[in-house]
Structure formats: structure tokens, C-alpha cells
Amino acid sequence: MRKALVIIAALIAFATAPASLCLGEEQAAFKEPQDHTRTLMGRVFNRQEEALAKAVVYLKNTKTLVVKTYITDPDGSYHFPALSPNVDYEIYAEFNGARSDTKTLSAFDSRKIANITLKVK
């Protein structure tokens, strides 16, 4: 009788155990939500390699043609989080009427965090 109670207790403990203990690590990880976005970040400089604070960075989604902007931080940095990995983006910066070359963040670029430096001419 005591042996039967021990077996029943073990079965109850197994049935109520967290999925990560019952399943393999790979299966438990598969059930967790995954972040399917990427981030674009970088800095904006002038010809003398000085960081440009308050430059305007333009990010254009080439699929929807929606444009987002970011005003650079005091160290010339910018960032655009939560971008779709399946879309090409065009990016450039403007400062006091001058503009950088336009660069592209391709959908083929699989980095979770892409870094693009822009130089205003």
C-alpha cells in the first residue's frame, strides 16, 4: 500500500512539473515567444570626423514608403528599434542643409543589430 502511494505521488509530481523539466531544452525553448525584429543604430559625422548632434536621420521603408526620423543624440548616435527583417530600408542624414549619401539596410542582412555610420558632406 505504501509503495502504491509513493508511485501515485511521483506520477502527480511528474504531471504537474513545468514543461521545461518534462520536455527537452530544445522543445521548451521552441514554445517561448521569439523576437523577430532587428535594430538599426549608428552615428553621424561631418567631414572632419566630428560627431553631429541634432542631425536628422531619415529611415525609409522601401516596401511601404513610410519614413521615420530620428534627431541624433549629443554624441551623434541614432537608433531605430523593432524593424522588420524582411524589408529593405534606405537611410541618410541631413545637417544644416548638407546631406550624407543614402545607404541601404537589406533584407538579406541577417544581423539582429546593424550598425551604419553616416557622413554628412
N, C-alpha and C positions, 0 to 999 in steps of 0.2 A: 504494500500500500504506500509506504514512504517513497519507494523508488518511482512509483507512478506519479506521485505529486511532484517530485523533482523533475521528471520528464515534462509534465504539463507546464510547470513554471518556466522551464527552458524554452518550450515552444511559444509561450506567451511573450517572453522576453524577445525572442527572435522575430516574432510577428510585429512587435511594436518598435523594433530598433530602427534608427534613421536609415534612409535609403543608402547613404554613403557607406554604411557599415555592411549592409547586405549585398549591395552591388559592388562591382569592381570600381576602381577610381575613375576609369575612363567613362563608364556608364553614368556615374554620379555627376561628373563634370559635363557630360552631354546634356543633362537636364537643366543646368544652370543657364540663365539668360546670358547672351553674349552681346557685346557692344560691336555693332557693325558700322562704325563711323571712323573717320580719321580727322586729324587736326593739321592745319597748315599754320606754321609760325615762321618768323624770320625777323630781319632788321632792315632798316632803310638807312642808306648812307649817301653823302654827297661825293663829289669828285675827289675831295681831299680825304676821303675815308672817315669823315666825321659823322656820327650818328645824328639823324634828323628827328628831333622831337616835333610833334604836331604835323607831320606829313600825313596826307590822306592816302590810304591804301585801298584800292578797288579790287574786289574779287567778283568775277562774272561766271555764273553757271552757264556753260555753253549749251546745255540742253533746254533750260527754261528761260535763259537770258536775264535772270534775276541778278542784280548787282548788290553786293553788300559792301559796306565801307568800314574802315577802322582808322581812327586817328592815333598815330603812334605814341607810345609812352615816352617819357623823358630820355630813355636810353635808345630810342629809335625802334623799339620792338613792337611787333604786332602779332595777333593770333586769331585764327578763325577755327573754332571747335565744331564738332558734330557735322562734318562734311560727308556727303555720300561717297563711298569708294567706287561707284560705278559711273561717275560723271567726270568730264574734263572741266577744269577751271582755268580761267585766264586771270592773271594778277599783274598789277602795275601800281606805281606810286606817283603822286604829284606833290610838289612843294614849291610855293611862290612862283607858280606859272611854269616851272620846269617839270619834266616827266621822265620816268625810268622807261626802259624797254619793257615790253609785255612778255611775261613768262607764262608757261603752261604747267599746270599740275595735271598729269594724265591719269586716266582711269587705270592704265596699265601699271602705274606706280603703286606698289602694294604696301608701302610703308604706312604704319599707323600714325606716325608723326613725321610730316615732311617739313623741311626747313629750306626756305627760299630767301636769299638776300637780294635786295633791290638797290640799284644805284641810280640816283637822280642825276641827270646830266646838266 
